[in-house]
Amino acid sequence: SYVATHKEDYTIKNTVKYLEKSITSYLPYVNLYD
C-alpha cells in the first residue's frame, strides 16, 4: 500500500516537473507576441 502511494506521488511530481518545463519553454514565445 505504501509503495503504491509512493509511486503515485512520484508520478505526480514528474508530471508537475514536466508541466513546469513546458510552461517555461512556452513563455518566451508568448512574450514575443505581447
Buried (B, 14 or more C-beta within 10 A) or exposed (E): EEEEEEEEEEEEEEEEEEEEEEEEEEEEEEEEEE
